[in-house]
Amino acid sequence: MDERQHVTKSLTDPSACGWETPRRGQRVLASFTCWPRATGPLRDAPAIDAARNTAPPLCKVEQEVITVDAPPPPKPPFHNDDDGLDEWLMIPRPSVFQKPDYIKAVDAALLRCKDGERIIYETVDGFVVDVEVHEILAEKNLIESTAGFTRTQRLRATKSQVVRPPSSGCVVRGTLKVLRGSLPDRSWFGLDGNDFEAKLGDGLLSEGFVACLTDIKQGSSAKCTIAGECLLPDLCSEEEQHAIVPVEYWNSDQSEDIDLPSVILEVSVTAIDDTGKKRRDPMTMSLQQKEERSQVLKERGTALYKARRFRRAESVWHEGVRLFGFWKPEDSVMDPHDHHLRENNRLRALSNPLLLNEALLMRRRGAFKECEQNCNEVIENDPSLAKAFFRRGQVRVDLQKWEDARHDFMKAVECGAVSGDVDKELNRLRKLERQQDAKDGKALKHTFDPDRPSIYDTATSKGVEKALRDIKEDALRRKARGPSTRKPVTKTSSQKNYDWTTSYTKERPAYTTSSDDRHEPVVVEDLAAEIEDISDEEEEARRRAKQDYYNAQIALGNMRVQLPKPGEG
């Protein structure tokens, strides 16, 4: 039986601590003390008293933020001095830091200690650790973009597992403390003194602040870092927007990282009023409420789109799409008078503009498959909507689905799309097809040649090189052997009046019994080689004819070939 490497003893009531244990690289608020012990076999329980009485502690830490099992610092450049230049110049060698063994024991203890638990951990390597995890500081990236970000770090959490975070329509109350930076506008954070009261979902609060409140449960606190565009509410003026993020960024392609203002807040949620939540819940909202809410979100997203806040506009439109994720049953038992059918049809009509607007921004950021799915849903809701076919045709061009895109553009024209816009996209499609055909013709015009050098110019696979070498050697052997010759033979078949060698002549005679009708016999020295040679010549002729045809078709762009990578097939 293997010797135990460690023993653990918990000093905390299981009902008083959480269930979560820290992960590697996670930050925790912890206290620990580490003592040395004599190496040797372990007992059933850690010998904490013996370790305390034997030697002073190696280290002692109280209430500090620690990164669990953090990697050691990187080695400095040129630390090994391979060329000996540092020694010749008498330059002192740089220090290389390593993690002490007792810190490795502390890391192992932290990985086994639950949230709010205190344990004694003893290792066979000679260490006893008394460790307590006061709080696991969970960190999240809620929003990440080039124009801004929002991150949270949990500081204090409620021990109850049934308290849910707030959502749209809820009113959240709590306290807010600015740790670093300054708030651009106190009304964006619902502040009245140090206390705040914020109603979520109305577009009047900072986007990052709303994301933080949605992530924090009642009775919990978190440190929130909000930067750039995330400081802005949905409803703000152009001047306020440009004061946070410069106008040059909004007028560009929005792909470069820029320096952004940021604030760090400590947010504590003391109360959540969810009485207004039902008026925002798709499961409980009425048709009129959904219609009014969808119109509000559609107009808000349009305003954000005009302000070139594309990421936020897509989020708002997606919130509107989520209103229509629930449909009432339309069968004859549950809906004998078709009330549900008419209501669902109205909901489908309301969802189509939001789906198409969201698809527009999905395509802009390169989410082509998701964009195509949105267009498919709109076409399923209304097969006569020209904009849906046109937008799906655009994204299918991006997906290189040429024929499907052409069909969608034709359907868009039939449904009433503007011919000029369709012609422009068709011209783009034809241009891309010509470019692809030219590329294929150049790269694959020697696909069916014997050695195919143009395909494997950059190949380094040994298998490919051997195949090419074998093909060349076989061609040289055939050339050296030359055409086959046949000599007369005297052997006949068991049927004395029939020569079996006539089966391999160009004009095979009928079966005869008279010796006068027989053709002059030929000599076959090796029958198996003769049969194989004839078969190879016929196969070579067919292969050469097919090769010439395929090469011509590929060069003309009438045929495309997808080959496996060298060495894979």
Disulfide bonds with the S-S distance in Angstrom:
none
